[in-house]
Amino acid sequence: MTMAGGVFAWDAELMAMPDRTSRGDRAVWSRLGAVALALWWATGFFGVIDLLVGITPLEFPGFEPFVVVETSWGLLFTALVPMPLIAWAVRPVGWVGPQVLAVAAAVMVAGIAATAWGQVLVAVLVAACAGFPRMWRPRPDLSIRRVALSRPFWPVDALVVVGLTAAVVHAWDVLATARTGVKDDDTWYLMHLPMQAGFALAVPAAAAVAVLAMANGVANWWFAIVPPAASAAWFGIVCASHPALLGSVGATAGWCTTAWGMAIAVAVWATGYAQDRAHVTRMITA
């Protein structure tokens, strides 16, 4: 990596090389296994069903008070966990394993904070989904130094920090609410409020991995930001539409959450494509 005009330029040799994570990774059974796990989380763990509660609440009488917590559960187990697995099944790439582990870590932290040991077990199972050996061959190159020291990446870095700060505040508030014994919904004997705290932390954690993938030129980096950005955008809309319900961040914060989701997606795509164009220009003029 070289310094040009005070800005760290992308390593031309790195960018000229094809992403090795997409080479020699044609293990059909591993990829089918990833699809099966994605479908399990989306259906067997009621990801899709809970997501639909927030989309068509009138179709689920009796769940009206839990629309927000159902939505966070649905997004966690429809977008944040299954979508990366499906992406890896379509094309094995280096950001999927780290992103799944980041989501699992967020769920585990919230579960430990809530002393919800069933949720901790779920986090372990989510982490196991990143256990396909070929998901880590070769080891993903996600350099933090490149993101931290290069000025073009600072705006997306700032958005990740803002998202993480807001997520910590919301997770703290949700866990405090859970400790009051308020009536909550459960799935598989797992309460939704502690899982929503995990969802809140998982969104910026997954976005951080997407930023690292973009900055390091990992194949299909553009899709890595879709699960967390879409999750934030939809969760914000549901909260803004149901500001008084259990787990809602309120109308104003809900729209801010939606804006953050859209902003970080646009920022990652714009930054990544700008870096690609700059690299091509340097290669042409060299």
C-alpha positions in Angstrom: 0.0 0.0 0.0 1.4 3.4 -1.0 0.8 6.9 0.2 -0.3 9.4 -2.4 -1.2 13.0 -1.5 -1.7 12.0 2.1 -4.2 9.3 1.1 -3.5 5.7 1.2 -4.0 4.2 -2.3 -5.1 0.7 -2.8 -2.4 -1.8 -3.5 -2.3 -2.2 -7.2 -1.0 -5.7 -6.9 -3.8 -6.7 -4.6 -6.4 -5.2 -6.8 -4.9 -6.8 -9.9 -5.1 -10.3 -8.4 -8.4 -12.2 -8.6 -10.1 -12.9 -5.3 -8.7 -16.3 -4.3 -11.8 -17.0 -2.2 -13.8 -17.6 -5.4 -11.2 -20.1 -6.8 -11.2 -23.8 -6.2 -14.3 -23.6 -4.0 -16.7 -25.8 -5.8 -17.6 -28.2 -3.0 -21.2 -28.9 -3.9 -22.1 -30.5 -0.6 -20.8 -27.7 1.5 -22.7 -25.2 -0.6 -25.9 -27.2 -0.4 -25.3 -27.5 3.4 -25.1 -23.7 3.6 -28.5 -23.5 1.7 -30.0 -26.0 4.1 -28.9 -24.1 7.1 -30.1 -20.8 5.7 -33.5 -22.4 5.1 -33.6 -23.8 8.6 -33.1 -20.4 10.2 -35.6 -18.8 7.9 -38.3 -21.4 8.3 -37.6 -23.7 11.2 -36.6 -20.8 13.4 -39.6 -18.8 12.2 -37.6 -16.1 10.6 -39.9 -15.6 7.6 -43.1 -16.0 9.7 -42.0 -13.4 12.3 -40.9 -11.0 9.5 -44.4 -11.3 8.0 -45.9 -10.2 11.3 -44.4 -6.7 10.7 -45.4 -6.7 7.0 -49.0 -7.9 7.4 -49.9 -7.6 11.1 -53.6 -8.0 10.5 -53.0 -11.6 9.3 -51.6 -12.5 12.7 -54.3 -11.6 15.3 -53.0 -11.6 18.8 -49.5 -10.6 17.8 -50.3 -6.8 17.4 -48.4 -5.8 20.7 -45.3 -7.7 19.5 -45.0 -6.4 15.9 -41.6 -4.8 16.6 -40.0 -7.7 18.5 -41.3 -10.1 15.9 -39.8 -7.9 13.2 -36.3 -7.9 14.8 -36.4 -11.7 15.2 -37.6 -12.1 11.6 -34.8 -9.8 10.3 -32.2 -11.6 12.3 -33.2 -15.0 11.1 -34.2 -14.1 7.6 -31.6 -11.5 6.6 -28.6 -11.3 8.9 -28.0 -15.1 9.1 -29.5 -16.8 6.0 -28.6 -14.1 3.4 -24.8 -14.4 3.8 -25.1 -18.2 3.7 -27.1 -18.1 0.5 -24.6 -15.6 -1.0 -21.8 -18.1 -0.1 -23.7 -21.0 -1.7 -24.0 -18.9 -4.9 -20.4 -17.9 -4.9 -17.9 -18.7 -2.1 -16.4 -15.4 -1.0 -14.3 -14.4 1.9 -16.6 -12.0 3.8 -19.3 -14.5 4.6 -17.6 -16.4 7.4 -16.5 -13.3 9.3 -20.0 -11.7 8.9 -21.8 -14.8 10.2 -19.3 -14.9 13.2 -19.9 -11.2 13.8 -23.7 -11.7 14.0 -23.2 -14.7 16.3 -20.9 -12.7 18.6 -23.5 -10.0 18.9 -26.3 -12.5 19.7 -24.0 -14.1 22.3 -23.1 -10.8 24.0 -26.7 -9.9 24.4 -27.6 -13.4 25.6 -24.8 -13.3 28.3 -25.9 -9.8 29.3 -29.5 -11.0 29.7 -28.4 -14.3 31.3 -30.5 -15.9 28.5 -28.5 -19.1 28.1 -30.8 -20.5 25.5 -29.8 -17.5 23.4 -26.2 -18.1 24.0 -26.7 -21.6 22.6 -28.4 -20.1 19.5 -25.3 -17.9 19.1 -23.1 -21.0 19.2 -25.3 -22.6 16.5 -25.1 -19.5 14.3 -21.3 -19.4 14.7 -21.2 -23.1 13.7 -22.8 -22.1 10.3 -19.4 -20.4 9.5 -17.7 -23.7 10.2 -17.5 -24.9 6.6 -13.7 -25.3 6.1 -13.9 -24.0 2.6 -15.4 -20.8 3.9 -12.0 -20.0 5.3 -9.7 -21.2 2.5 -7.7 -19.1 1.9 -8.0 -17.1 5.0 -10.0 -13.9 4.3 -7.9 -10.8 4.0 -9.9 -8.1 5.9 -7.2 -5.6 6.9 -8.5 -3.1 9.5 -5.4 -0.9 9.0 -6.5 -0.2 5.4 -9.9 1.1 6.6 -8.6 3.0 9.6 -5.7 4.9 7.8 -7.2 5.7 4.4 -9.2 8.9 4.3 -11.6 7.8 1.6 -13.0 5.2 4.0 -13.5 7.6 7.0 -17.1 8.5 6.1 -18.2 4.8 6.1 -16.1 4.3 9.3 -18.0 7.1 10.9 -21.4 5.6 9.9 -20.4 2.3 11.5 -19.4 4.0 14.7 -22.7 5.9 14.8 -24.6 2.7 14.2 -22.7 0.8 16.8 -23.2 3.6 19.4 -27.0 3.7 18.7 -27.1 -0.1 18.8 -25.5 -0.3 22.2 -27.9 2.3 23.6 -30.9 0.5 22.2 -29.6 -2.9 23.4 -29.1 -1.5 26.9 -32.7 -0.1 26.9 -34.2 -3.3 25.6 -32.4 -5.5 28.1 -33.5 -3.1 30.9 -37.1 -3.5 29.7 -36.7 -7.3 29.6 -35.6 -7.3 33.3 -38.9 -5.6 34.3 -40.8 -8.8 33.5 -42.9 -7.1 30.9 -45.0 -9.5 28.8 -42.9 -10.6 25.8 -43.3 -13.1 23.0 -41.2 -16.2 22.8 -40.1 -18.6 20.0 -38.6 -22.0 20.9 -38.8 -20.9 24.6 -36.5 -17.9 23.7 -37.8 -14.5 24.7 -37.7 -11.9 21.9 -36.5 -8.8 23.8 -33.0 -10.2 24.6 -32.8 -11.4 21.0 -33.7 -8.0 19.8 -30.7 -6.6 21.8 -28.6 -9.1 19.9 -30.2 -8.0 16.6 -29.4 -4.4 17.4 -25.7 -5.2 17.9 -25.5 -7.5 15.0 -26.6 -4.9 12.4 -23.5 -2.6 12.8 -21.3 -5.6 13.4 -22.3 -7.0 10.0 -22.0 -3.6 8.5 -18.4 -3.3 9.8 -17.5 -6.6 8.1 -19.1 -5.3 4.9 -16.9 -2.2 5.1 -13.8 -4.3 5.6 -14.8 -6.4 2.6 -15.2 -3.4 0.4 -12.0 -1.7 1.5 -10.0 -4.9 0.9 -11.5 -5.7 -2.5 -13.1 -9.0 -1.5 -15.2 -10.5 -4.2 -18.9 -9.6 -4.2 -18.2 -7.0 -1.5 -21.1 -5.0 -2.8 -23.6 -7.5 -1.4 -22.1 -7.8 2.1 -23.8 -4.5 3.1 -27.2 -5.6 1.9 -28.3 -7.7 4.9 -27.4 -5.1 7.6 -28.6 -2.1 5.6 -31.9 -3.7 4.6 -32.4 -4.9 8.2 -31.8 -1.4 9.6 -34.0 0.3 7.0 -37.0 -2.1 7.6 -36.7 -2.2 11.3 -36.7 1.6 11.4 -39.9 1.8 9.3 -41.7 -0.7 11.5 -40.6 1.2 14.6 -41.7 4.5 13.1 -45.1 3.0 12.2 -45.6 1.5 15.7 -43.8 3.9 18.0 -45.6 2.9 21.2 -45.2 -0.9 20.9 -42.8 -3.1 22.9 -39.2 -2.8 21.6 -39.9 0.2 19.4 -37.3 3.0 19.3 -40.0 5.5 18.5 -41.0 7.4 15.4 -38.0 9.9 15.2 -35.4 7.3 16.0 -37.1 4.8 13.7 -36.8 7.1 10.7 -33.2 7.9 11.7 -32.5 4.1 11.7 -34.0 3.8 8.3 -31.9 6.7 7.1 -28.8 5.1 8.5 -29.5 1.9 6.7 -29.9 3.6 3.4 -26.9 5.9 4.0 -24.4 3.2 4.9 -25.5 1.2 1.8 -25.0 4.1 -0.5 -21.8 5.1 1.2 -20.3 1.7 0.9 -21.3 1.3 -2.7 -20.1 4.8 -3.7 -16.8 4.4 -1.8 -16.1 1.0 -3.3 -16.9 1.9 -6.9 -14.9 5.2 -6.5 -11.9 3.1 -5.4 -12.4 0.7 -8.3 -12.5 3.6 -10.8 -9.5 5.2 -9.3 -7.6 2.0 -9.5 -8.5 1.5 -13.2 -7.4 5.1 -13.9 -4.1 4.5 -12.2 -3.6 1.3 -14.2 -4.4 3.1 -17.5 -2.1 6.1 -16.8 0.7 4.1 -15.3 
